């Protein structure tokens, strides 16, 4: 389920729906009185035991940001991360990219000058733990 979650961008409005959709896939329907029925939201909450997939994904993204920032410049993932795409864009507001989303998450956490903090792995792990526990993300 979580393969590649570090690269996902999530919309704020649909994160609860996304989480329920994932839990419905994991736990599946229930067989009751000779028929298959979809599980209720309450049942999904009870079965998930308070796990929050969206917070976990956001923590993974912040962890991945630290990994990419510490990486040597000549490595391919770092090149993809730092390069600017030159193309004409569609009409309307531009979509937010992965980096902008993760930087917004760091702002919500109150993390300033994150590029300086990435160098210290222990401090960065503390930020990732804080992100997974933060209620505003």
NUTOR-30465 format. One record per atom (N, C-alpha, C): residue in three letters; x, y, z. Coordinates in steps of 0.05 Angstrom, whole numbers, padded with zeros to 5 digits, always signed. Each point is the difference from the previous one (the first is absolute). Layout:
# residues N
ALAXYZ...
//
This chain:
# residues 137
UNK+00016-00024+00000UNK-00016+00024+00000UNK+00017+00025+00000UNK+00022-00001+00014UNK+00016+00025+00004UNK+00023+00002-00019UNK+00002-00017-00020UNK+00022+00001-00019UNK+00000+00026-00015UNK+00022+00015+00002UNK+00002+00026-00014UNK-00015+00022+00014UNK-00008-00003+00025UNK-00016+00020+00014UNK+00016+00026+00003UNK+00026-00002+00001UNK+00017+00024+00003UNK-00004+00020-00022UNK-00008-00010-00024UNK-00003+00017-00023UNK-00028+00010-00004UNK-00019-00008+00016UNK-00028+00008-00004UNK-00004+00029+00009UNK-00018+00014-00014UNK-00010+00025+00010UNK-00029-00004+00006UNK-00009+00009+00024UNK-00027-00005+00009UNK-00015+00027+00001UNK-00025-00001-00007UNK-00017+00024+00003UNK-00011+00000+00028UNK-00001+00024+00011UNK-00010+00003+00028UNK-00029-00008+00002UNK-00016+00005-00020UNK-00029-00005+00003UNK-00006-00029-00002UNK+00016-00016-00014UNK-00007-00028-00004UNK+00016-00019+00017UNK+00016+00009+00019UNK+00017-00018+00015UNK-00016-00020+00018UNK-00023+00009+00011UNK-00016-00018+00017UNK-00013-00021-00018UNK-00010+00008-00023UNK-00012-00019-00019UNK+00021-00020-00010UNK+00024+00010-00005UNK+00022-00017-00010UNK+00006-00022+00021UNK+00001+00009+00026UNK+00007-00018+00021UNK-00022-00022+00003UNK-00025+00008-00001UNK-00021-00020+00002UNK+00000-00019-00024UNK+00007+00010-00023UNK+00001-00017-00024UNK+00022-00021+00003UNK+00023+00008+00011UNK+00022-00018+00004UNK-00008-00022+00020UNK-00012+00009+00023UNK-00008-00019+00020UNK-00022-00019-00010UNK-00018+00009-00017UNK-00020-00018-00012UNK+00013-00021-00018UNK+00021+00008-00014UNK+00015-00019-00016UNK+00014-00020+00017UNK+00012+00009+00022UNK+00016-00018+00017UNK-00018-00020+00014UNK-00021+00009+00012UNK-00018-00017+00016UNK-00021-00014-00016UNK-00008+00011-00023UNK-00020-00012-00017UNK-00028+00001+00011UNK-00019-00010-00015UNK-00028-00001+00010UNK-00004-00022+00020UNK-00023+00000+00013UNK-00006-00020+00020UNK-00023-00017-00010UNK-00001-00025+00008UNK-00021-00019-00008UNK-00019-00003+00023UNK-00024+00010-00005UNK-00020+00000+00022UNK-00027-00009-00011UNK-00013-00019+00013UNK-00026-00010-00008UNK-00002-00008-00030UNK+00020-00013-00009UNK+00000-00010-00028UNK+00007+00021-00021UNK+00008+00024+00008UNK+00007+00021-00020UNK+00025+00014+00008UNK+00013+00011-00020UNK+00024+00016+00004UNK-00008+00029+00004UNK+00010+00012+00021UNK-00006+00028+00005UNK+00025+00016+00004UNK-00001+00026-00008UNK+00022+00018+00004UNK+00002+00007+00030UNK+00024+00004+00010UNK+00004+00007+00028UNK-00007+00029+00005UNK-00010+00007+00023UNK-00007+00027+00007UNK+00026+00015+00008UNK-00002+00027+00000UNK+00023+00015+00009UNK+00008-00006+00029UNK-00020-00004+00017UNK+00006-00006+00028UNK+00015-00027+00002UNK-00008-00020-00015UNK+00014-00026+00000UNK+00029+00004-00009UNK+00004+00016-00021UNK+00027+00004-00010UNK+00017+00014+00021UNK-00011+00020+00015UNK+00015+00014+00021UNK+00008-00020+00022UNK-00019-00017+00008UNK+00005-00019+00021UNK+00022-00020-00009UNK-00001-00009-00025UNK+00019-00020-00010UNK+00028+00012-00004UNK+00001+00026-00007UNK+00026+00012-00005UNK+00015+00007+00025UNK-00014+00000+00023UNK+00012+00005+00026UNK+00015+00027+00001UNK-00012+00020-00012UNK+00012+00027+00001UNK+00022+00006-00019UNK+00007-00019-00017UNK+00022+00004-00019UNK-00009+00022-00020UNK+00017+00018-00007UNK-00006+00021-00019UNK+00019-00002-00023UNK-00010-00010-00022UNK+00017-00005-00024UNK+00011+00026-00011UNK-00017+00021-00001UNK+00008+00025-00012UNK+00023+00012+00016UNK-00001+00000+00026UNK+00023+00010+00016UNK+00025-00016-00005UNK-00003-00026-00002UNK+00023-00017-00006UNK+00013+00007-00027UNK-00017+00004-00020UNK+00010+00007-00027UNK+00014+00027+00002UNK-00011+00020+00014UNK+00013+00026+00002UNK+00027-00002+00014UNK+00001-00017+00021UNK+00026-00004+00013UNK+00020-00013-00019UNK-00009-00019-00016UNK+00018-00012-00019UNK+00010+00020-00021UNK-00017+00018-00008UNK+00008+00020-00020UNK+00022+00019+00012UNK-00004+00008+00025UNK+00020+00017+00013UNK+00027-00015+00004UNK-00002-00026+00006UNK+00024-00016+00003UNK+00014-00002-00027UNK-00015-00004-00022UNK+00011-00002-00027UNK+00013+00027-00008UNK-00012+00022+00008UNK+00012+00026-00006UNK+00028+00003+00012UNK+00003-00009+00025UNK+00026+00001+00013UNK+00020-00018-00014UNK-00009-00023-00008UNK+00017-00019-00015UNK+00010+00013-00026UNK-00018+00011-00015UNK+00007+00013-00026UNK+00018+00024+00004UNK-00004+00015+00020UNK+00016+00024+00005UNK+00029-00007+00008UNK+00003-00022+00014UNK+00027-00009+00008UNK+00015-00014-00022UNK-00014-00009-00020UNK+00012-00015-00022UNK+00021+00016-00016UNK+00020-00014-00012UNK+00020+00013-00016UNK-00013+00011-00026UNK+00011+00022-00010UNK-00012+00014-00023UNK-00001-00017-00025UNK+00019-00018-00004UNK+00002-00015-00026UNK-00019-00024-00001UNK-00013-00007+00022UNK-00019-00023+00000UNK-00026+00007-00014UNK-00011-00019-00014UNK-00023+00005-00017UNK-00025+00010+00015UNK-00007-00012+00023UNK-00023+00011+00015UNK+00003+00030+00007UNK+00024+00007+00008UNK+00006+00028+00007UNK-00003+00018-00024UNK+00009-00010-00023UNK-00003+00016-00025UNK-00029+00005-00006UNK-00017-00021+00002UNK-00029+00003-00005UNK-00012+00019+00020UNK+00009-00001+00025UNK-00011+00017+00021UNK+00006+00029-00004UNK+00024+00006-00010UNK+00009+00028-00002UNK-00005+00013-00027UNK-00005-00015-00020UNK-00003+00012-00027UNK-00027+00014-00003UNK+00000+00020-00017UNK-00024+00015-00006UNK-00011-00009-00027UNK-00025-00005-00001UNK-00013-00009-00025UNK-00006+00024-00017UNK+00009+00000-00025UNK-00005+00022-00018UNK-00021-00009-00020UNK-00024+00009+00004UNK-00022-00006-00019UNK-00021+00021+00003UNK-00017+00002-00020UNK-00023+00018+00003UNK-00021-00013+00017UNK-00012+00015+00017UNK-00020-00012+00018UNK-00028+00006-00010UNK-00019-00016+00010UNK-00028+00004-00007UNK-00011+00025+00012UNK-00023+00008-00009UNK-00014+00023+00011UNK-00008-00006+00029UNK-00003+00021+00016UNK-00009-00004+00027UNK+00023+00000+00020UNK-00008-00005+00025UNK+00020+00000+00021UNK+00018-00025-00003UNK+00026+00004+00003UNK+00018-00024-00002UNK-00005-00019+00024UNK+00003-00025-00006UNK-00002-00020+00021UNK+00024+00002+00019UNK-00004-00006+00025UNK+00022+00000+00019UNK+00016-00025-00005UNK+00026+00003+00001UNK+00018-00022-00003UNK+00006-00014+00027UNK+00014-00022-00002UNK+00006-00015+00024UNK+00016+00017+00020UNK+00020+00014-00010UNK+00017+00016+00018UNK-00016+00022+00014UNK-00018+00013-00014UNK-00016+00021+00012UNK-00018-00011+00022UNK-00011-00024-00005UNK-00018-00012+00020UNK+00016-00007+00026UNK+00024-00011-00004UNK+00016-00008+00024UNK+00009+00025+00014UNK+00008+00021-00014UNK+00008+00025+00013UNK-00024+00012+00015UNK-00024-00002-00010UNK-00023+00010+00014UNK-00005-00016+00026UNK+00004-00026-00002UNK-00002-00017+00025UNK+00020+00009+00021UNK+00025+00006-00009UNK+00020+00009+00019UNK-00007+00027+00012UNK-00013+00018-00016UNK-00009+00026+00011UNK-00021-00004+00021UNK-00019-00019-00005UNK-00020-00006+00020UNK+00012-00010+00026UNK+00021-00016-00003UNK+00014-00010+00024UNK+00016+00022+00014UNK+00005+00022-00013UNK+00016+00022+00011UNK+00029-00004-00004UNK+00008-00016-00020UNK+00028-00004-00005UNK+00010+00021-00019UNK+00020+00015+00008UNK+00012+00021-00016UNK+00028-00009-00007UNK+00010+00010-00023UNK+00027-00006-00009UNK+00005-00031-00001UNK-00018-00014-00013UNK+00001-00029+00000UNK+00025-00011-00014UNK+00011+00016-00019UNK+00023-00009-00015UNK+00025-00003+00019UNK+00000+00017+00021UNK+00022-00002+00019UNK-00005-00023+00020UNK-00025-00006+00006UNK-00006-00021+00019UNK+00004-00028-00011UNK-00001-00002-00027UNK+00001-00027-00013UNK+00027-00013+00006UNK+00021+00016+00003UNK+00027-00012+00004UNK+00001-00017+00025UNK-00014+00008+00021UNK+00000-00016+00024UNK-00021-00021-00001UNK+00007-00025-00004UNK-00019-00022-00004UNK-00018-00004+00025UNK+00012+00002+00024UNK-00015-00004+00024UNK-00022+00021+00003UNK+00008+00025-00005UNK-00020+00022+00002UNK-00022-00003-00021UNK+00008-00009-00024UNK-00019-00004-00022UNK-00020-00023+00007UNK+00010-00021+00013UNK-00018-00022+00008UNK-00020+00010+00021UNK+00009+00018+00017UNK-00019+00012+00019UNK-00022+00016-00014UNK+00008+00014-00021UNK-00020+00015-00015UNK-00020-00019-00014UNK+00010-00022-00010UNK-00018-00020-00013UNK-00019-00012+00020UNK+00010-00006+00024UNK-00018-00010+00022UNK-00021+00020+00008UNK+00009+00025+00001UNK-00019+00022+00006UNK-00021+00003-00021UNK+00007-00004-00025UNK-00019+00002-00022UNK-00021-00022+00001UNK+00008-00024+00008UNK-00018-00023+00001UNK-00020+00003+00024UNK+00008+00016+00020UNK-00018+00004+00023UNK-00016+00026-00002UNK+00007+00018-00019UNK-00013+00026-00001UNK-00029-00002-00010UNK-00018+00015+00013UNK-00028-00002-00008UNK-00007+00018-00023UNK+00016+00020-00006UNK-00007+00019-00021UNK+00008-00008-00028UNK+00015-00021-00003UNK+00008-00009-00027UNK-00021-00016-00014
//
